[in-house]
Amino acid sequence: MALASAEYEPRSPGTTVLHQIVRDHFETFRAEAAQLRDGEGLPAFVERAFRGFLQCGVLAGGFARFRCAGCGVDRLVAFSCKGRALCPSCSGRRMAERAAHLVDHVLPNVPVRQWVLSLPHRLRYLLAWDHDLCRGVAAVLAQAVCRRLRDRAGDAGIPDGRAGGIVVIQRFGGALNLNLHFHALMLDGVFAPVGGALGFQALNELTTLDGEEVLATIQALVARRLRRRGLVGDADDAAGGWADQAPVFAELAAASIEGKAVLGAGRGARSPRIGRLPAWTAPQPPGPCHARSDGFSLHAALVIPAGRRDRLERLCRYVLRPPVAVDRLHLTSDGHVRVSLRQPWRDGTTDFIFTPVDFLGRLAVLVPRPRVNLLLYYGILVARAGRRKEVVRGDGAARAEPASSSAGGTDADREAGMRSPERGWRWAALMRRTFGFDALECPRCGGRLRLVALIEDAAVIGRILRHLGLPDTVPSPRPARAPPATHAIGRDDEFALT
């Protein structure tokens, strides 16, 4: 890929709308959330995510120092929080890194179909906390699709067909609501023995009937899993474990799914919308490869043909994308948060309006629990699947040479363009692949910047930043404050154009 002429510019997280909202209102949000359940408060992992986000990309929290050996130019690169969901920068890096890995080293050069499974509201609520059950539903989706593909292969005279794919668990909807659903990128065919080797066998185009039969299988298998877990009765009883372990988080999640505010004076009101039409048409009947039943929805019309790796990588980035895009967040003149939708909804809605506290509540429930994997592999793509090596891609262009073991100054090639098999994509290589410029090209002489030190000691950080005339304090949330009388917004607000 040709490098762009633009130079790398470090990001300024403190200037973004999201950073400003978290800095100004997190403590207020935390105090109001604690009042929901008599001081229970937010889960510790949620608080860590918010506080870590405020320090992400801030030089005062620590940085890596790069230097050009030719002309002596220095570049400081701030440490990241490595947060999930809340931080757009770290989530964006994770998105780009995983998409590159899937395209270069996992998904074979065959047609890939996207299957999107949406769930009834009650299931979204249950699965948002119970990750074992969530993984079970993801497995049900992958198994149902693989079973259908194997059956069709058998009908076409292709025995012993092996299907596979990946499933990405998404926790969010377009309005930053808790909308847990699944994106499955499944090989659109099967691998079967051909002369002792595995060859890919494409199948005839799927029809709406295929989608309906897959959805019927999914519903039956999900119902069986719920019965085994004793989750068939009343929704409140079934979710008792969540409400007992994290009552505040559970209440925020329920309000997010319903699209209502749960904090402040506007508690119970739905979030106002911009652009909603007074009268809009009813939902259209399902299209090709689209099935709906009892709150379940399965869509499988999108297929990426073999050879279109650029389109496949864009699709991987889409399903792995973070919930928050900073360019779609805006502050109104009276301090509310306007969230623009990626695309207008069918009813004309283009934006949602939130109070800052309600907005932070929406973000909080999108943070996954620690050690929860949202990218899962199935079928022939599973790590220990038999004959997997004959299927997955092993010749990706970004595959790296082994990294040097030296701890100090590193090899220029290692820093500038390669991928470490042990640690994944390197920062500069990922920047070059994603944005098209070389972050380690010297802006003065065009030479190579090399890592010379990781600065983590607070005293050293302070001396360096003060010498350079840069801020040397780490941002912290402002103290909680009582909401003004006009804090709430509701249906009759000027923003609600319904």
N, C-alpha and C positions, 0 to 999 in steps of 0.2 A: 504494500500500500504506500502510495506517495505521501510524504509528510506535508502537512499544511504549512504555509508560511507564517502563520500566527505563532507567537511565542507563548510559552507556558506562563500563566499568572496564578499565583496562589489564591485560593478562595478566601473570602472574608465572611465567615459564618455569622459574625456579630451584626452584619448589616441586613440579614434576611428577615422577612416577616415572621417566619417560624421561630427563629432564635429570639426575636423580640417578645413574642407571645409567651414562650416558655419562661424567659427571664423575668417578665413582669408579672405573670399570673400563676406560676406553678405553685408557690406556697399558698396562695389563696385557694387554688383548686384542691391542694392536699388537705387544707384545713376544712373546707366544705365537704370533701369526700369522707373525712373522718366522722363528721356529724351524722352521716347516713346510718351508721351502725354503732353508735355510742363509743366512738374512739377506736374502732377496729383499724381504720386506715387502709392505705393502699398496700398491695403486696410489695415486698422488698425489691423484687426484680424490676417492678415498674418504676419505683423511685430511682433505682440505679440507672435505668435507661434515660430518664429525664435529666438527671444530674450529669451523667456522662455526656449527653448531647451538648450541654452548655459548654463543656470543655473541648469538644471535638474541633480540631482544626485551629486551636488557639495556641500560639507559640509559647505563652506563659505556662502551659501545661507540659511542655517538653517537646523536643524536635530532633530531627536528623539534620546533620550538617554536611552539605556536599561542597566540594571545591574543585575548580578547574586547575589541573596541574600546569597548564600552559600560561594562563594569565592571572591566576589567583582569585578569580571571582568566586564568591561564596553564595550558596543558596540554602536557606533554612526551610525545612518542610515539617510542619507541625504533625504531631501524633494524632491518630484518629481514635474514636471511641469504640469502633467495631460493633456498634449497636445494631439491633435488628428492628426493622419496621419504622422506628421513630426517626432515625437520622437519615435524611435523603442521600447524603454523600456516601456513608458506609454501606447503606442498603444498595445504592447504585453500583458501588464497586463490586459487592457480592453478586449482584445481578449480572454485570458484564463478565465477571470471572467465571461464574457457573455456566453462562451461556456459551462462552468460548470453549470451556472444557467439554460440554455436551456435544458441540458441533465438531470439535477437532478430535475427540478421543472416545466418544461413546456412540452417538447415533450413526448408524451405517448410512451409506449413500443410496437410500431407497426412499420411496414415498412415505411421508409421515402425516398422519391425520390427527387433528386436535379434537378430543372429546371433552366437553365441558359439562360437568354435573352440578346442578344447583339443587338445594335441599329445602324442605319445609322449615319454617321459622323455628319450630321446637327443636329440630335436629341441629340447626345451626347453634342454638344455645347450648345443647348438650355437648357437642363436639368441640366447642371453643375452649373448654377446660379439660375434657377427658381425651387426652391425646391417644391413649390406647384404642379407644373406640373410633377416633378420627382415622388412625392408621388402618383400622379394620374396614371402614367404609372406603378408604382409598384402595385397599386391596380388593374389595368387592368390585369396584369400578374396573380395575385392571383385569381381574379374573373374568368378569362378564364379557369384556371386549375380546380378550384372548380366546375365550371359549367360542364366541361367535365366529371369530376368524378361523379357528381350527375346524369348526363344523362346516363352514363354507368351503374351506380347502378340501375337506373330506368329500363333500358333495362334488367337487371338481376333479376328483380322482388323485388328490395329492395327500398321501398318507403321512403320518408322523410330522405334521406341520408344527412349528414352534413360533409363537408370537412373543411380543415383548414391547416394553416402552417405559416411560417415566410418568410419574404423577406429581404435580406441584399443588400443594395445599395453599390456597389463598384465603386470607382472613378478612378481606376488606371489600367494600363496594365503592361505587363511584362517589357517593356522598360521605365517604369516610365512615360508613356504618359497618358494624360487625356483620359480615355476610360471608360466612365460611363456605367455600365451594372448591371444586377440584378441576384442574386442567390436566388432562392426560394426553401426552404426545406419544401415540402408539404407532408402531410400524404398520403401514397399511398393506399388510399381506403376511406371509409366513415364510420362515426358513425351513427347507426340507432337504433331506439327503438327495444329492444328484451325483451319481458316479463316485460315491465315497466322500464327497465334500458337501458342505451346506450351500445351497443356492437359494436365492430369494425368489419366491413365487408370488407375483401380484395377483390379486383377485378382481373379479368384476366390481364395478362401482356399487357402493352401498346404497341402499334405498331407505325410505322412511320406515318401511317394515322392519328393516334391520335395527334401526334406532329404537323402535317400539319394543322389539323383542329383547334387546339389551337392557332397556330401562325396566321391563317387567322382571328380568332376572335380577337386576340390582335391587329393586323394591323387595323381592322375596328374600334375598340374602340379607339385606339390611334389617328387615323385620325379624328374621331368625336370630341375628346377632343381638338385637334389642331384647328379645324374649330371654335369651341366655343370660343377659346382664340384669334382668328384672326391670327394664326401662320402658315397659309398655303401658304402665298405668298413668296416673295423673302427672302432668309435667312438673309441678312443684315437688311432688314426692320423688320423681325420678332424678331431679337436679339437686336433691338435698345435699349430696356430698360436696358439690361445688359451693353451695350457699353456706355450708358449715366451714369449709376450708378458707374461702375468700369471699365473705359476704358483700363487702363493698364492690369488689371486682365483679361479682355476679350481678349486682344491681345495676352497675354501669353497663354491663353487657346486655342485659335485658332491655334497658332503655335505648341502647344503640340499635339493637335489632328492630325495635318498634319505631325508631326514628323520632324519639321524644327526648326532651331535656329532663335530667334527673337532679340537677343542682341549681341553686340560686332561686330567685323569685319566679322564674319561668318554668318551674318543675311541672312536668306533665304535659307541657305544650309541645307541639310538633315544630320542627325547625322550619322557619319561613323559606320560601323559594322565590327565585326570580325567573320570570319568563313563563310560568305555568299558564297554560291556556284555560280560559273559563270552561270550555267544553272540548274534550278530546276524544278521539275514536277509541273504541275498546281494543284490547290486545288482538293482534292478528292471529289467524290460525297458524299452527306450526308449519314451517317450510320444509325443504328437503333435509332428510337426516336430522329432523328435530322432533322430539317426542316430549309430551307433558302428561303427568298423571299424579293426582293427589299431592300437589305441591312439589313434586320432583320434576326436574327439567333436564333433558339431555340433548345437547347440540353437537353435531359431528359433521358439519358441512365443509370445514376448511381442511384442505389437503395441500401439503407442500410437495411438489414433484421432486423426483430424484435429480440431483445435480444442482439444485437451487440452494446452495449452502448459505448464501447471503440472506435469502428469505427465511430460511430455517433459523438462523441466528437471531434475526429480528423477532421471530415468533418466540424463541426461547427467552429473549429479553423481556418480551411483553408478559409472559406468564410468570416470570421471576421478578417483575418490577416492584419497587417499593410503593407503599400506599400513598405517600405524600410527595407531591411535586411542588417545589417551592415557587415555581412561576405561576401556579394557579391559586396562590394564597394572597389575599389582599386585606388591608385594614380599611374599614369605612371611616367616615368623618367622625362618628360617635364611638369608635373603638371596638366595633364588632368585627368579626372575621367573615370575609366572603370567600367561599370556596367555589371556584369555577369547575364545571364538569369537563371531562375530556371531550365528550361529544354531547350535544343536547339530547335529552330524553324524548321519547315519543310524545309525551304530553307537553313538550315545549320547555321544560325546566332547563335552565342553563347554569344557575348558581344556587348555592345554599348559604344562609346566613346563620352564624352561631355567635353566642356570647363567648368570650375567651375561655371561661371556665368550662362551658359545655363542650367547646372545641377540644380542650385538653382531655376531657372525659372520653371523647370519641377516639383520640389517639391512644389513650392508656389501654383500652381493651384490645387494640390491634397488636400490642407487644406480645409475642409468643412466650410461653414459659421457657425457662432455661433447659438446655439439652433436649429441645424438641426439634426434630428434623422435619423440614417442610418440603424436601425433595426426596422422593422415594423411587426405587427401581423395581421392575417386575419382569417376569418371564425370562427370556433368554438374555436380558441385559443385567440381571442380578449378578453381583460380584462373583459368586461361586457357581454360577450356572454352568453346566456341562457344555463344552464347545463354544463358550462365550468369545474366546479369543479369535475364533474364525469369523465373528460377526462384527464386533465393535471396531471402530476406527483406531488404528495404531500409528498412522502416518501423518498426524496433524502437523501443519506447517509451523505451529508455534511450539513444538516439542523442544525441550531444552537439552543442552549438554549438562552434565553433572555440575552442581555449583561448587565453587571453591570453598575450602574449609577454613580459609583465613578469616579472622574475626575483625580485622581492621579494614584498611583500604581494599576494596574489592575490584575484581577484574572488570574492565569497562564493558565488555560484551555481556557479562553476567548482569550488570546493573541496567544496561540500556535496552536489551531486547529479548532476553530469554526467559524461560519459565522453569522454575525449579520443580522437579518431580516431587520433592518432599514437602514443599511449602506452597505450591500453587503459583499463580501468576505474580510476577514482580510488579511493583507499582508503576515504574516507567513503561514497561512493556504493555501493561493494560491501558495506560493513558494513550499510548501510541495506537493501539488497536481500536480503542473506543472513539477517540477524538481526532486522531490523525496527526498529532504533533509529538515531537521528541522532548519530553520534560527534562532530559539530562543533556541536552545540547547547550553549550555555553552561549549565552546571549551576546557575549563580547567578541570572542574569537572563533566560535564554532567548534571548539574542542569538546572533550567529554568531561562532565562533572562526575566526581567519584565520591562515594561515601567515606567520610573521614572520622565521624564520631556520632554517637547517639547521646544527646544531652538530656539527662533526667534529674540531676541534682538541682534543687530549687535555688540555691545560692548562686550556682554557676549560670543558670538560666536568667536570673535577675540581672547579674552583671552584664551578660552579653546583650540582653534586650535594652537595658538602660544605655549602654554604650551606643547602640544603634538608634536610640530615640524611639523605641517601640514600647507598647504597653506591656507591663511586667506583672499584671495581676490576672488571676483566673476569674472569669465571670461567675457570679453566684446569683441564685434567685433572690428577687426583692422580697421583703417581708410581706406576709399576708395582710390584706386590707379588707375592710367591710365593703360589700358591693353597694353602689349608689342606688337610690330609689328607682331609677330608670334602667336598672341593670337588665331587666327581663325584656324579651321580645316575643311577640306572639302573632296570632293570625291576623290581627288588625294593624300590625306594624306596617310602616311605609314600604318595607321590603317585600311583604307578602302580596304579590300581585295576582292572587288567585281570584 
